[in-house]
C-alpha cells in the first residue's frame, strides 16, 4: 500500500506532499499543500483521520481532515497553541500533548470525536527551560519530557489516559552527570529501554525503563561524532530505531551525518558507521514498512532517501526538493478502497 509523505517546511507556507512506493521507496511529488503560514511539528491520530499541525507563525494548533485517497487536507478547526517544537497524540487518541521550548512547559489538549481540540489546554505544566519533546510509553501510563541545556534533564510523569492529567513522578526528573542536553527519544519496541539523543553533548544515552514505576536509569552515554571532533557548531537533533530494535540512528547537525549504532542484546550501543546527509539534518524518519529512511536538510531544502540494507547499513537512493527549513516528516497510509476511508 502506498504512503502519503508530508514534509513540514518551517521557512515556507506549505507542506511538501509525496506519494511513496512501498516496494521501492521512491517518492512521486504531488502538489504542495498551502498551510497559510509556516508549519512546524505534525502528528496524526492512530487511524490517520486527522493531522494536527503547529502553525508556528500563527501561534496555533490546527486540525485537518485527511483524505487518505488523495492525500488532501481540509482544515477543521484551530486553537491558540503557541510555538511548540513537538506534538504527540497519546495512544487513546484522546489527547494532544505538546512541549514549549521558550516557556519551559508541557500542555495537554483534549481531542473530541471530530478531531477538534479543546479551546484551552486541559493542563499546562511548568517544567524548565528548553522543554523539547514528549511521548508516552507503550502502556500509555507514563510520559517523558527531555530538556536541553541548561536544564539538562528528562522530566518523568505519570499520565492518566482517562483525564489526560500529567502528574510528576518520583523522582520528577533525571539528569546526566555531564552537560548532554537531552532533546528527543525513542523506546525500544520490545525491551524496557529508552534512548535519548543529546543535543549539546552530541551523544546518545541508553536508559533502563521501569515499566511499573515509569522511571529511567541511565547506563550508557556514547558519542555520535568521531573522536577529536571540534564541537563548535555541532549538535544532534533526531533519533530513530529500526522496527526490530536492532539498529539506532541519530542525526549530527554541523557534521551533517547520520550516526548508526548496533543495539547489543543487553541494550548497550555499538557504533557501526556515519553516513553523509543533507546539511543540518534537523529531522529524519523511518517509513512505516521499516525499509527506508528519509532525512531532511534544514539548510538545503532537500530530502534524501536511503534504503536500510543488510545489518542496518544506509544506502543512498535519491534526493528531492522540498521547501525552506524542513523540520518534520509525516507518513499516512493511502486508502484505495471505500471501506478503508
PyMOL commands that set and color helices and strands:
alter all, ss='L'
color gray80, all
select helices_A, chain A and resi 310-312+338-340
alter helices_A, ss='H'
color red, helices_A
select strands_A, chain A and resi 3-9+14-20+27-29+33-34+39-44+50-55+60-66+73-80+86-89+95-100+105-110+123-126+135-136+142-147+153-160+165-174+182-187+193-198+203-210+215-223+235-241+247-253+257-263+269-276+283-286+292-297+302-308+314-321+326-333
alter strands_A, ss='S'
color yellow, strands_A
deselect
rebuild
show_as cartoon
